[in-house]
């Protein structure tokens, strides 16, 4: 699957250890958060959440 607009920056920020809110900010206003989260969960790229 192709990542939606802002998806690459969002994933890169998460991989760099940034918090979810910071990753959303890094992705910019074009990011569709529900879409990218659904895609990552369905693809098993997100397997857990920590505080």
C-alpha positions as CSV (number, residue, x, y, z in Angstrom):
1,X,0.0,0.0,0.0
2,X,1.1,3.6,-0.6
3,X,1.1,5.9,2.3
4,X,-1.3,8.8,2.2
5,X,0.0,12.3,2.1
6,X,2.1,13.0,5.2
7,X,2.3,9.3,6.0
8,X,6.0,9.1,5.3
9,X,6.9,11.9,7.7
10,X,4.5,10.5,10.3
11,X,6.1,7.0,10.2
12,X,9.6,8.5,10.2
13,X,8.8,10.6,13.2
14,X,7.4,7.5,15.1
15,X,10.5,5.5,14.1
16,X,12.7,8.3,15.5
17,X,10.9,7.9,18.9
18,X,8.7,10.9,18.7
19,X,5.3,10.8,20.5
20,X,2.1,10.4,18.5
21,X,1.3,14.1,18.7
22,X,4.7,15.1,17.6
23,X,4.5,12.7,14.7
24,X,1.2,14.2,13.7
25,X,2.7,17.7,13.8
26,X,5.7,16.5,11.7
27,X,3.3,15.1,9.1
28,X,1.5,18.3,8.5
29,X,-2.1,19.3,7.9
30,X,-2.6,16.9,5.0
31,X,-2.3,13.8,7.2
32,X,-5.4,11.7,7.6
33,X,-4.7,10.2,11.0
34,X,-7.5,7.6,11.0
35,X,-6.4,6.4,7.6
36,X,-2.7,6.1,8.4
37,X,-3.4,4.4,11.7
38,X,-5.7,1.9,10.1
39,X,-3.2,1.1,7.4
40,X,-0.4,0.6,9.9
41,X,-2.4,-1.5,12.3
42,X,-3.8,-3.7,9.4
43,X,-0.3,-4.1,8.2
44,X,0.9,-5.1,11.7
45,X,3.4,-2.2,11.7
46,X,1.9,-1.0,15.0
47,X,1.7,-3.8,17.5
48,X,1.5,-1.9,20.7
49,X,1.3,1.5,22.4
50,X,3.3,2.7,25.3
51,X,2.9,5.7,27.5
